[in-house]
Amino acid sequence: MGTAAALSPPRCGRAASVGPVVAAAVLVLAQLCAAFNLDTEGRVVYSGPRGSYFGYSVEFFGNSSSVSLLIGAPKANTSQPNVTEGGAVFLCPGSQANCSMIDFDKQGDRYFYINGVNTQVEFKSHQWLGATVRSHGNNILACAPRYYWRTEHDLPFSDITGTCYLSVDGLKTFVEYAPCRTERHGPVGQGYCQGGFSADFTKDGRVVLGGPGSFYWQGQLISATTEEIVKAYYPSYFLLSVAGQIQTRQVQGSYDDSYLGYSVAGGEFSGDDDEDFVTGVPKGLMLYGAVSILNGRDLTSLVNLTGEQVCAHLDGVLFL
Ligand SMILES: [Ca+2]
């Protein structure tokens, strides 16, 4: 999952006076340990452009007879005009080291006429596409949590909403999915959402995104089926309404700065046929950190699990 750092700085500090003892312990351990590869005979080494953070995220793609790797490189340069380090996802065959860049988006930044002036309304440079990449069958989801746009208001706001691209039909069809790019701008709304900071597919192929910056960093989950996302997509429209999409809502201010959606995964917890979601809330519950399980039907809370140590940052990464 992605951990593209652009959220507000954490308030939990580290102890400052552990230096000599810890350094000595690390030195002893380093002398006792040695790294090893599980399979030195049949390994394949993949590499990407220098400085692209190639390998920041990895995912399998394909079926049991033909498995490829998807490798994110969120600082890679692409052929998009006038975009610097937009980020990329590479498709790498399972048995060969030659990777090819997937063209999720070939376009540069969009411009709209605002009050008669041709104005740049989105900013794809340094957006970190590929910080998050997930697959399900023939579908691939890749997200750029540091993407931002200008908003449609007269005063220019730079809202870091994040955006994602969904490929369906085995790399034949590509659509954008940016559910935090809404009229609810600024930190009070979804303006700092960073949608796609985390993401997953359920077993049925439903998409779920984490956006830890929404609503003064309360964070939120947003989910829709791939069919609903493709049906709603219209490339000329900036603000799209996805029929059937569900999302968590803003709650009282005591939940500000919780970062719900920092990590996310699907799983069944309620005993019905609708797969539920489990999400990390690393600064929730008075900074103890929490893992929250939400009902897949309506995203209502089923249970919260918490840690025993303040600032434990439970749980940054989730896998089911
Ligand atoms: Ca369920």
Boltz pocket constraint, residues with backbone or C-beta under 6 A from the ligand:
constraints:
  - pocket:
      binder: B
      contacts: [[A, 267], [A, 268], [A, 269], [A, 270], [A, 271], [A, 272], [A, 273], [A, 274], [A, 275], [A, 276], [A, 295], [A, 296]]
      max_distance: 6.0
